[in-house]
Amino acid sequence: MFNKNTEVIQSVLSTIIDPDLGKDWISTGCVQNIEWTLGKVTISVLLGYPAAGAVEAMKQAISLKLMQLPGVKRVILNVESKVHAHQVATGLPGLPQVKNIIAIASGKGGVGKSTTAVNLALALHIEGAQVGILDADIYGPSQPLLLGGAAKPTIRADKKIEPLIRHGVQVMSIGYLIDGEDTPVVWRGPMVTSALQQLLNDTAWHELDYLIIDLPPGTGDIQLTLSQKIPVTGAVIVTTPQDMALLDAKKGLAMFRKVSVPVLGLIENMSVHVCKHCGHEEHIFGEGGGERMSAEYHVNLLGSLPLDMRIRAESDQGIPSVVRDPQSQVAQMYRKIARKMAAGLSLQPRDLRLKQASLQIKTQ
């Protein structure tokens, strides 16, 4: 509830930019209520994305600003997060237990897409969301290695597959269903597409805010078909600064735009190597490629990640960086990128079909 007594508070809040949203909480409708009574200002905020790692910094910035106003002696900020389902541009029906599907893609292999995907999924979980990850690389599944363990999932009486739980995240991969990690999957394209749709639809996902799909590399028929048949809410492109990787990343971007899937942003991986002995920085794969692509194609650069041996080692051990040390510099980078990705999605139109369906049921 707002009135003339709180207009000055709104004015101040409109000047404070949320670094993840890239906008203020007033213009984005996050501020639900403001009360100013006897020198105490109470503000209720509802964010549309998980932000456990950033809320305190925003609270401090807002309190510092408001405490400079005459008559303000105390500031109380109540900040909550609630993730909503957002529209699927392709018009496909969403999954009942999954609010949003985010595809993590790359134009070519070898850019660290799977490692990035798993760390983003884990980062969203640490930030406060319910998250799942689907390994869509049927030929070369990576998630069983990255998340540790080779246990077989349970098949329920209704033929649904129970997802495995790894570090608090629900996981499904063809790698958990085949015999042995060195067993090849020798299928043609239509079989792969069918298998992925089965993995997606036959897994008993449990009330997910986000399902991260680790897509196979490339922009061929399989990727295009999957983009058209899966209700993807948004996509993220992973690349390195190298010109060859950027060339293929641009193809991936064009593919998603062709099928009307919103591209939430670009992640530049292996952007710089820092020597652990002397601290010297070296751009092994080139410099500034992500920034140039961001500017040229008007796509948000969500962040840049270093070429760090610890990321590789921790992934090979099945304990990705975000889980190994959530407060480390690398983990904080992943968490910031995950928040920006989710915040960008929160600004898109909501999918009100499930809400409308529930209202119709109640009126009968």
C-alpha positions in Angstrom: 0.0 0.0 0.0 1.4 3.4 -1.1 0.4 6.9 -0.2 1.8 10.4 -0.3 3.8 9.8 2.8 5.7 7.1 1.1 6.3 8.7 -2.2 9.7 10.0 -1.1 10.6 6.4 -0.1 9.6 5.2 -3.6 11.6 7.9 -5.1 14.8 6.8 -3.2 14.2 3.1 -4.0 13.9 3.9 -7.7 17.5 5.1 -7.7 18.9 1.9 -6.3 19.6 -0.7 -9.0 19.5 -4.4 -8.2 22.7 -5.7 -9.9 21.1 -9.0 -10.8 17.9 -7.5 -12.3 19.7 -4.5 -13.8 16.7 -2.5 -12.7 15.3 -1.0 -9.5 12.6 -2.8 -7.4 10.0 -0.1 -7.9 9.9 -0.2 -11.7 9.9 -4.0 -11.7 7.0 -4.2 -9.2 9.0 -6.0 -6.6 8.0 -3.6 -3.8 4.7 -4.8 -2.4 4.2 -2.4 0.5 5.8 0.6 2.3 4.9 1.9 5.7 6.4 4.9 7.4 5.3 5.4 11.0 7.0 7.3 13.8 10.4 7.2 12.1 10.2 3.5 11.2 10.1 2.5 7.6 8.9 -1.0 6.8 9.3 -2.3 3.2 7.9 -5.6 1.9 9.6 -6.9 -1.2 8.8 -10.0 -3.3 11.4 -11.1 -5.8 10.6 -13.3 -8.7 14.0 -15.1 -8.5 16.1 -16.8 -5.8 18.7 -14.3 -4.4 19.9 -15.6 -1.0 23.4 -14.5 -1.7 22.5 -11.0 -2.7 19.7 -9.9 -0.4 21.8 -8.6 2.5 23.9 -6.4 0.2 20.7 -4.8 -1.2 19.2 -4.4 2.3 22.4 -2.6 3.4 22.4 -0.3 0.3 18.7 0.6 0.8 19.0 1.1 4.5 22.0 3.4 4.1 20.1 5.6 1.6 16.9 5.7 3.6 18.6 6.5 6.9 19.8 9.8 5.3 16.2 11.0 5.0 15.0 13.4 7.7 12.8 11.7 10.2 13.9 8.1 9.3 15.3 6.4 12.4 14.9 2.7 11.5 14.5 0.7 8.3 13.1 -2.8 8.2 13.2 -4.7 4.9 11.2 -8.0 4.5 12.5 -9.7 1.4 11.0 -12.9 0.0 11.4 -14.8 -3.2 8.7 -16.6 -5.2 9.5 -18.1 -8.6 6.6 -18.1 -11.1 6.1 -20.0 -14.3 6.9 -18.0 -17.4 5.5 -18.2 -20.9 6.9 -20.6 -23.5 7.2 -18.7 -26.8 6.6 -21.9 -28.8 3.2 -22.4 -27.3 3.9 -25.9 -26.1 2.2 -26.9 -22.8 4.5 -26.8 -19.8 5.2 -29.7 -17.5 2.9 -29.8 -14.5 5.6 -30.1 -11.9 8.1 -27.8 -13.6 7.7 -24.0 -13.7 10.6 -23.1 -16.0 12.9 -25.0 -18.3 16.3 -23.4 -19.1 18.4 -24.9 -21.8 22.2 -24.5 -21.5 23.7 -24.8 -25.0 26.9 -24.3 -26.9 27.6 -24.2 -30.6 30.6 -26.5 -30.2 32.0 -29.0 -27.8 34.9 -28.4 -25.4 33.8 -25.0 -24.0 32.8 -26.3 -20.6 29.1 -26.3 -21.2 28.2 -29.3 -19.0 30.4 -28.1 -16.1 28.8 -24.7 -16.4 25.3 -26.2 -16.5 25.8 -28.3 -13.3 27.3 -25.4 -11.4 24.5 -23.1 -12.4 21.9 -25.7 -11.3 23.6 -26.1 -7.9 24.0 -22.3 -7.6 20.3 -21.8 -8.1 19.6 -24.4 -5.4 22.0 -22.7 -2.9 20.3 -19.4 -3.8 17.0 -20.9 -2.6 15.2 -22.5 -5.6 14.0 -26.0 -6.2 16.1 -27.3 -9.1 16.5 -30.2 -11.4 19.0 -31.0 -14.2 18.4 -33.1 -17.2 21.4 -34.4 -19.1 20.2 -34.2 -22.8 23.5 -35.4 -24.3 22.4 -38.9 -25.1 25.6 -39.8 -26.9 28.0 -38.4 -24.3 26.2 -37.9 -20.9 28.4 -36.0 -18.5 26.2 -35.4 -15.4 26.8 -38.8 -13.8 30.5 -38.1 -13.6 30.1 -34.4 -12.7 27.6 -35.2 -9.9 29.2 -38.4 -8.6 27.8 -41.8 -8.2 26.4 -44.4 -10.7 23.3 -45.5 -8.9 20.3 -46.7 -10.9 17.1 -44.7 -10.6 13.9 -46.3 -9.3 11.1 -47.1 -11.7 7.7 -46.6 -10.0 4.6 -48.7 -10.4 3.2 -46.0 -12.8 6.3 -46.4 -15.0 7.6 -43.0 -13.9 11.3 -42.7 -13.1 12.3 -41.2 -9.8 15.1 -38.7 -10.3 18.3 -39.2 -8.3 19.1 -36.5 -5.8 22.7 -35.1 -5.9 23.7 -32.2 -3.6 20.0 -31.3 -3.2 19.3 -31.2 -6.9 17.1 -33.6 -8.8 19.0 -35.3 -11.7 18.2 -37.5 -14.7 20.6 -38.8 -17.4 20.7 -41.6 -19.9 24.0 -42.3 -18.2 22.2 -43.6 -15.2 20.1 -46.1 -17.3 22.7 -47.7 -19.5 25.1 -50.5 -18.4 28.5 -49.0 -17.7 29.9 -45.6 -18.3 31.9 -46.9 -21.3 28.8 -48.3 -23.0 28.2 -46.4 -26.3 24.7 -45.2 -27.3 24.5 -46.1 -31.0 21.2 -44.5 -32.1 20.1 -42.4 -35.0 18.7 -38.9 -34.6 15.0 -39.8 -34.3 15.7 -42.3 -31.6 17.8 -39.8 -29.6 15.0 -37.2 -29.9 12.5 -39.7 -28.7 14.7 -40.8 -25.8 15.2 -37.3 -24.6 11.5 -36.6 -24.6 10.9 -39.8 -22.6 13.5 -38.7 -20.1 11.9 -35.4 -19.8 8.3 -36.5 -19.6 8.6 -39.8 -17.8 10.8 -38.5 -14.9 8.8 -37.8 -11.8 10.1 -34.3 -11.2 9.1 -32.9 -7.8 7.8 -29.3 -7.9 10.7 -27.6 -9.6 11.2 -23.9 -10.0 13.8 -24.5 -12.7 14.8 -27.5 -14.8 18.2 -27.0 -16.3 18.7 -28.9 -19.5 22.3 -29.6 -20.5 21.9 -29.8 -24.3 24.4 -31.6 -26.5 26.8 -29.3 -28.4 26.0 -28.2 -31.9 23.2 -26.7 -33.9 22.1 -29.6 -36.0 18.8 -31.3 -36.6 18.7 -32.8 -33.1 19.2 -29.5 -31.3 16.6 -27.8 -33.5 14.1 -30.5 -33.0 14.6 -30.5 -29.3 14.2 -26.7 -29.1 10.8 -27.1 -31.0 9.4 -30.0 -29.0 10.5 -29.2 -25.4 8.7 -26.2 -23.7 11.8 -24.2 -23.1 11.3 -21.0 -21.2 14.7 -19.6 -22.0 18.2 -20.5 -23.2 21.8 -19.6 -22.2 24.8 -19.9 -24.6 28.2 -20.9 -23.3 31.3 -20.0 -25.2 35.0 -19.2 -24.9 36.6 -16.0 -26.1 38.1 -17.9 -29.0 36.9 -16.8 -32.5 36.1 -20.3 -33.5 33.9 -20.9 -30.4 32.2 -17.5 -30.9 31.4 -18.4 -34.5 29.5 -21.5 -33.4 28.0 -19.7 -30.4 26.5 -17.2 -32.8 24.9 -20.1 -34.7 23.4 -21.4 -31.5 22.0 -17.9 -30.7 20.5 -17.7 -34.2 18.9 -21.2 -33.8 17.1 -20.2 -30.6 15.9 -16.9 -32.1 14.7 -18.8 -35.1 12.4 -21.0 -32.9 11.4 -18.0 -30.7 13.2 -19.3 -27.6 14.3 -16.2 -25.5 18.0 -16.1 -25.0 18.6 -15.1 -21.4 22.3 -14.4 -21.9 25.8 -15.4 -22.8 28.4 -16.9 -20.6 32.1 -16.6 -21.5 34.0 -19.6 -20.0 37.8 -19.9 -19.7 38.1 -16.2 -20.2 41.4 -15.8 -18.3 44.0 -18.0 -16.6 45.5 -16.7 -13.4 48.8 -18.3 -12.4 48.6 -19.8 -9.0 52.2 -19.0 -8.3 52.6 -15.4 -9.4 49.1 -14.2 -10.1 49.9 -13.3 -13.7 46.7 -13.2 -15.9 46.8 -14.6 -19.4 44.0 -14.7 -21.9 44.9 -18.1 -23.4 41.8 -18.3 -25.7 41.6 -14.6 -26.6 40.2 -11.6 -24.9 36.9 -9.7 -25.0 35.1 -12.1 -27.3 32.0 -12.4 -25.1 31.7 -8.6 -24.8 31.9 -8.2 -28.6 29.2 -10.8 -29.2 27.0 -9.3 -26.5 27.2 -5.9 -28.1 26.9 -7.1 -31.7 23.9 -9.3 -31.1 22.2 -7.4 -28.2 22.4 -10.3 -25.8 23.2 -10.0 -22.1 26.7 -11.1 -21.0 25.8 -12.9 -17.8 29.4 -13.2 -16.7 32.9 -14.5 -17.4 34.5 -17.5 -15.8 38.2 -18.2 -15.4 40.2 -21.1 -16.7 40.9 -22.7 -13.3 42.3 -26.2 -12.7 40.2 -26.5 -9.5 37.0 -26.3 -11.5 38.1 -29.3 -13.6 39.5 -31.3 -10.6 36.4 -30.7 -8.5 34.1 -31.7 -11.4 36.0 -34.9 -12.0 35.6 -35.7 -8.3 31.8 -35.4 -8.6 31.7 -32.4 -6.2 31.4 -29.3 -8.4 33.0 -26.0 -7.3 29.7 -24.5 -6.1 29.2 -27.4 -3.6 32.9 -27.9 -2.7 33.2 -24.3 -1.4 30.1 -22.2 -1.8 32.0 -19.1 -0.5 35.0 -19.4 -2.8 35.5 -16.8 -5.5 34.7 -19.2 -8.3 31.5 -20.3 -6.6 30.5 -16.7 -6.1 30.9 -16.2 -9.8 28.6 -19.1 -10.6 26.1 -17.9 -8.1 26.1 -14.3 -9.5 25.6 -15.6 -13.0 22.8 -17.9 -11.8 21.0 -15.0 -10.1 21.3 -12.8 -13.2 20.0 -15.6 -15.4 17.0 -16.2 -13.1 16.4 -12.5 -12.6 16.3 -11.9 -16.4 13.7 -14.7 -16.7 11.6 -13.2 -13.9 11.1 -10.1 -16.1 9.4 -12.1 -18.9 5.6 -12.5 -19.1 4.2 -15.1 -16.7 2.4 -18.3 -17.8 -1.1 -17.9 -16.3 -2.6 -21.0 -17.8 -2.1 -23.2 -14.7 -3.5 -20.4 -12.5 -6.5 -20.0 -14.8 -7.1 -23.8 -14.8 -7.1 -23.9 -11.0 -9.5 -21.0 -10.8 -11.9 -22.8 -13.2 -11.7 -26.0 -11.0 -12.6 -24.0 -7.9 -15.7 -22.5 -9.5 -17.3 -25.8 -10.4 
